[in-house]
């Protein structure tokens, strides 16, 4: 049996296809490597800008199994580091009665963050942020926060709705003070002035009687028919005493009349209102005393206000 040598020739068209595939294969591999490296470099920039969420998206690309081993390993390590540095926030909301609210929409810097508050921690980039809480039938509430790198499970609770105002405790009335404002200092002064007037009138009346008695004694001791030396001395003394008592009586009547008039004016000009007893603290101690001297007499007023 004669062996036959079979020769198969490849057509020029097929050879061209094989060469194209062979030439394109290295280019595809190089394009994947470049994308992995680009993602790694983009992540480094985003991490410097403290944009951890965007950085994690780039790390997910360069940590893909199709990337070169060294790039994939480095990106995987960066994912662990960023997750450790990413702050987390636990949000809670309650109504004005203290009941927990779940159906609450929360936006972070104007972007949606959550539609329910179920107690789970939310990963948020470090830095200053503006939060807005909204629930049906409640006015929205805005809060400003600053999250620190590495801060985990920070709790933030808010109250949506107007809290119930606590009823003010009624303060007991102060002893000795009227509950209303009807009793004023004018009425207190009116009573004091009236009291002084009455005392003055009483003193004036007493000294007036004394003056009349002394004058009568003086006239009896030395009359038109007989006036001995001893009688003259007693009469002159009684006359002087009567004159002094009369002066004191006149002064006391003047003080009394002025006190009564002042009391009436103060009472009538005091603010109107429910009649109240004068406060116990508004008391006074006044005393009118006659003052006698070798050349006449007068009245002295002493006392104190409390």
C-alpha positions as CSV (number, residue, x, y, z in Angstrom):
1,X,0.0,0.0,0.0
2,X,1.4,3.2,-1.1
3,X,1.3,5.9,1.5
4,X,0.0,9.1,0.3
5,X,1.1,12.3,1.7
6,X,-1.8,14.7,2.2
7,X,-1.0,18.3,2.0
8,X,-3.6,20.8,3.1
9,X,-3.0,24.4,2.3
10,X,-4.6,27.3,4.2
11,X,-6.3,29.8,2.0
12,X,-5.1,33.4,2.1
13,X,-8.4,34.6,3.6
14,X,-8.3,32.2,6.5
15,X,-4.7,33.1,7.2
16,X,-5.7,36.8,7.4
17,X,-8.4,36.1,10.0
18,X,-6.0,34.1,12.2
19,X,-3.4,36.8,12.1
20,X,-6.0,39.5,13.0
21,X,-7.2,37.5,16.0
22,X,-3.6,36.8,17.1
23,X,-2.7,40.4,16.8
24,X,-5.8,41.7,18.7
25,X,-5.5,39.4,21.7
26,X,-2.6,41.2,23.3
27,X,-4.3,44.6,22.8
28,X,-7.4,43.4,24.7
29,X,-5.3,42.3,27.7
30,X,-3.5,45.6,27.7
31,X,-6.8,47.5,27.7
32,X,-8.1,45.7,30.8
33,X,-4.8,46.3,32.6
34,X,-5.0,50.0,31.8
35,X,-8.6,50.2,33.1
36,X,-7.6,48.6,36.4
37,X,-4.6,51.0,36.8
38,X,-6.8,54.0,36.0
39,X,-9.4,52.9,38.6
40,X,-6.6,52.6,41.2
41,X,-5.3,56.1,40.4
42,X,-8.8,57.6,40.5
43,X,-9.5,56.0,43.9
44,X,-6.3,57.7,45.3
45,X,-7.6,61.1,44.2
46,X,-11.0,60.5,45.6
47,X,-9.6,59.4,48.9
48,X,-7.7,62.6,49.3
49,X,-10.9,64.5,48.7
50,X,-12.6,62.4,51.5
51,X,-15.1,61.0,49.0
52,X,-15.1,57.5,50.4
53,X,-18.2,56.3,48.6
54,X,-16.9,57.2,45.2
55,X,-13.5,55.8,46.1
56,X,-15.1,52.4,46.9
57,X,-16.7,52.3,43.5
58,X,-13.3,52.7,41.8
59,X,-11.7,50.1,44.1
60,X,-14.4,47.6,43.2
61,X,-13.2,47.9,39.5
62,X,-9.5,47.5,40.2
63,X,-10.1,44.7,42.7
64,X,-11.8,42.6,40.0
65,X,-10.3,39.1,39.5
66,X,-9.5,40.0,35.9
67,X,-7.1,42.8,36.9
68,X,-3.3,42.1,37.4
69,X,-2.5,40.4,40.7
70,X,-0.5,43.3,42.2
71,X,-3.2,45.8,41.3
72,X,-6.0,43.6,42.6
73,X,-4.2,42.9,45.9
74,X,-3.5,46.6,46.6
75,X,-7.1,47.6,45.8
76,X,-8.5,44.9,48.0
77,X,-6.4,46.2,50.9
78,X,-7.6,49.8,50.3
79,X,-11.2,48.6,50.5
80,X,-10.6,47.3,54.0
81,X,-8.9,50.6,55.0
82,X,-11.6,52.8,53.7
83,X,-14.4,50.7,55.3
84,X,-12.6,51.2,58.6
85,X,-12.3,54.9,58.2
86,X,-15.9,55.4,56.9
87,X,-18.1,57.0,59.7
88,X,-21.5,55.4,60.4
89,X,-24.6,57.1,61.7
90,X,-27.7,55.6,63.4
91,X,-30.8,57.8,62.9
92,X,-33.9,57.8,65.0
93,X,-37.0,60.0,65.1
94,X,-40.0,60.3,67.5
95,X,-43.2,62.3,67.6
96,X,-44.2,64.9,70.2
97,X,-45.5,62.1,72.5
98,X,-42.2,60.2,72.4
99,X,-43.4,57.4,70.0
100,X,-40.8,56.2,67.5
101,X,-41.4,57.0,63.9
102,X,-40.3,54.7,61.1
103,X,-41.7,56.1,57.9
104,X,-39.3,59.1,57.8
105,X,-37.6,60.4,54.7
106,X,-34.1,61.7,55.2
107,X,-32.0,63.6,52.7
108,X,-28.2,64.2,53.1
109,X,-27.0,67.5,51.5
110,X,-30.1,67.5,49.4
111,X,-29.6,63.9,48.1
112,X,-31.8,61.0,49.2
113,X,-30.3,59.0,52.1
114,X,-33.1,56.9,53.7
115,X,-36.9,56.4,53.4
116,X,-37.3,54.4,56.7
117,X,-35.5,54.6,60.0
118,X,-35.2,51.0,61.2
119,X,-32.2,51.3,63.5
120,X,-29.5,50.3,60.9
121,X,-26.3,52.2,60.7
122,X,-25.7,54.3,57.6
123,X,-22.3,54.8,56.1
124,X,-21.6,58.5,55.3
125,X,-18.5,60.4,54.2
126,X,-16.6,62.3,56.8
127,X,-17.2,66.1,57.1
128,X,-20.0,68.6,57.6
129,X,-23.4,67.6,56.3
130,X,-27.0,68.9,56.3
131,X,-29.8,66.5,57.2
132,X,-33.5,67.0,56.6
133,X,-36.1,64.8,58.3
134,X,-39.7,64.6,56.9
135,X,-42.7,62.6,58.0
136,X,-46.4,62.8,57.0
137,X,-48.3,65.4,59.0
138,X,-45.1,66.8,60.6
139,X,-43.2,69.9,59.8
140,X,-39.7,69.1,58.4
141,X,-36.7,69.4,60.6
142,X,-33.1,70.3,59.6
143,X,-30.0,69.3,61.5
144,X,-26.3,70.1,60.9
145,X,-23.7,67.5,61.8
146,X,-20.0,66.9,61.5
147,X,-18.9,63.3,61.1
148,X,-15.3,62.4,62.0
149,X,-13.2,59.9,60.2
150,X,-13.4,56.5,61.9
151,X,-16.5,57.5,64.0
152,X,-18.8,54.5,64.2
153,X,-22.4,54.1,65.2
154,X,-23.0,57.7,66.1
155,X,-26.6,58.1,67.3
156,X,-28.7,61.1,66.3
157,X,-32.4,61.3,67.5
158,X,-34.8,64.1,66.5
159,X,-38.4,65.0,67.5
160,X,-40.8,65.7,64.7
161,X,-43.8,67.9,65.6
162,X,-44.2,70.5,68.3
163,X,-43.4,69.0,71.8
164,X,-46.2,69.3,74.3
165,X,-45.5,72.2,76.6
166,X,-45.3,71.3,80.2
167,X,-47.9,73.0,82.3
168,X,-46.3,75.7,84.5
169,X,-46.5,75.0,88.2
170,X,-48.6,77.4,90.1
171,X,-46.4,79.2,92.6
172,X,-47.9,79.5,96.0
173,X,-48.8,83.1,97.1
174,X,-46.1,84.7,99.2
175,X,-47.3,85.1,102.7
176,X,-48.1,88.7,103.6
177,X,-48.6,89.8,100.0
178,X,-52.0,90.2,98.2
179,X,-52.6,87.8,95.3
180,X,-53.6,90.7,93.0
181,X,-52.0,94.0,92.3
182,X,-54.9,96.1,93.7
183,X,-53.1,97.0,96.9
184,X,-50.5,99.5,96.1
185,X,-47.9,101.5,98.0
186,X,-50.1,104.5,97.8
187,X,-52.8,102.9,100.0
188,X,-50.1,101.8,102.5
189,X,-48.9,105.4,102.7
190,X,-52.5,106.6,102.9
191,X,-53.1,104.4,106.0
192,X,-49.8,105.6,107.5
193,X,-50.5,109.2,106.9
194,X,-54.1,108.8,108.2
195,X,-52.7,107.2,111.4
196,X,-50.3,110.0,111.9
197,X,-53.2,112.5,111.5
198,X,-55.3,110.7,114.1
199,X,-52.4,110.6,116.5
200,X,-51.8,114.3,116.0
201,X,-55.4,115.2,116.6
202,X,-55.5,113.1,119.7
203,X,-52.3,114.7,121.1
204,X,-53.6,118.2,120.2
205,X,-56.9,117.5,122.0
206,X,-55.0,116.3,125.1
207,X,-52.7,119.3,125.2
208,X,-55.6,121.6,124.6
209,X,-57.4,120.3,127.6
210,X,-54.1,120.6,129.6
211,X,-53.8,124.2,128.5
212,X,-57.4,125.0,129.5
213,X,-56.8,123.4,132.9
214,X,-53.6,125.3,133.5
215,X,-55.2,128.6,132.4
216,X,-58.1,128.0,134.8
217,X,-55.6,127.4,137.6
218,X,-53.7,130.5,136.8
219,X,-56.9,132.6,137.0
220,X,-58.0,131.0,140.2
221,X,-54.6,131.6,142.0
222,X,-54.4,135.3,141.2
223,X,-57.7,137.1,140.6
224,X,-58.6,140.7,140.5
225,X,-59.4,141.0,144.3
226,X,-56.5,139.1,145.8
227,X,-53.1,138.0,144.5
228,X,-50.5,137.1,147.1
229,X,-46.9,136.5,146.3
230,X,-47.2,132.8,146.4
231,X,-50.3,132.8,144.4
232,X,-48.7,135.1,141.8
233,X,-45.8,132.6,141.5
234,X,-48.2,129.7,141.1
235,X,-50.4,131.6,138.7
236,X,-47.5,132.7,136.5
237,X,-46.2,129.1,136.4
238,X,-49.7,127.8,135.5
239,X,-50.0,130.5,132.9
240,X,-46.7,129.6,131.3
241,X,-47.7,125.9,131.3
242,X,-51.0,126.8,129.7
243,X,-49.2,128.8,127.0
244,X,-46.8,125.9,126.3
245,X,-49.6,123.3,126.2
246,X,-51.5,125.5,123.9
247,X,-48.6,125.8,121.5
248,X,-48.1,122.0,121.5
249,X,-51.9,121.5,121.0
250,X,-51.9,123.9,118.0
251,X,-48.9,122.1,116.5
252,X,-50.4,118.7,117.0
253,X,-53.7,119.8,115.4
254,X,-51.8,121.1,112.4
255,X,-49.8,117.8,112.0
256,X,-53.0,115.8,112.5
257,X,-55.0,117.7,110.0
258,X,-52.2,117.5,107.4
259,X,-51.8,113.7,108.0
260,X,-55.5,113.1,107.6
261,X,-55.7,115.3,104.4
262,X,-52.7,113.5,102.9
263,X,-54.1,110.1,103.8
264,X,-57.4,110.9,102.0
265,X,-55.6,112.2,98.9
266,X,-53.3,109.1,98.7
267,X,-56.2,106.7,99.2
268,X,-58.3,108.4,96.5
269,X,-55.5,108.5,94.0
270,X,-54.4,104.8,94.6
271,X,-55.1,102.3,91.7
272,X,-58.5,100.8,91.8
273,X,-59.1,97.0,92.2
274,X,-60.4,94.4,94.6
275,X,-60.1,95.5,98.1
276,X,-57.3,93.7,99.9
277,X,-56.0,93.8,103.4
278,X,-52.8,95.7,103.7
279,X,-49.7,93.4,103.5
280,X,-48.4,92.5,106.9
281,X,-44.9,93.5,105.8
282,X,-46.0,97.1,105.2
283,X,-46.2,98.2,108.8
284,X,-45.0,101.3,110.5
285,X,-44.2,102.4,114.0
286,X,-44.8,106.1,114.4
287,X,-44.9,108.0,117.6
288,X,-45.8,111.7,118.3
289,X,-44.2,113.1,121.4
290,X,-44.5,116.6,122.9
291,X,-41.3,118.5,123.4
292,X,-41.3,120.9,126.3
293,X,-38.6,123.6,126.9
294,X,-38.0,126.6,129.0
295,X,-39.1,128.9,126.1
296,X,-42.0,126.9,124.7
297,X,-43.0,123.5,123.3
298,X,-43.5,121.5,120.2
299,X,-44.0,118.1,118.7
300,X,-41.5,115.4,117.7
301,X,-42.3,112.4,115.4
302,X,-40.3,109.3,115.7
303,X,-40.7,105.9,114.2
304,X,-39.8,103.5,111.4
305,X,-41.2,101.8,108.3
306,X,-40.9,98.1,107.7
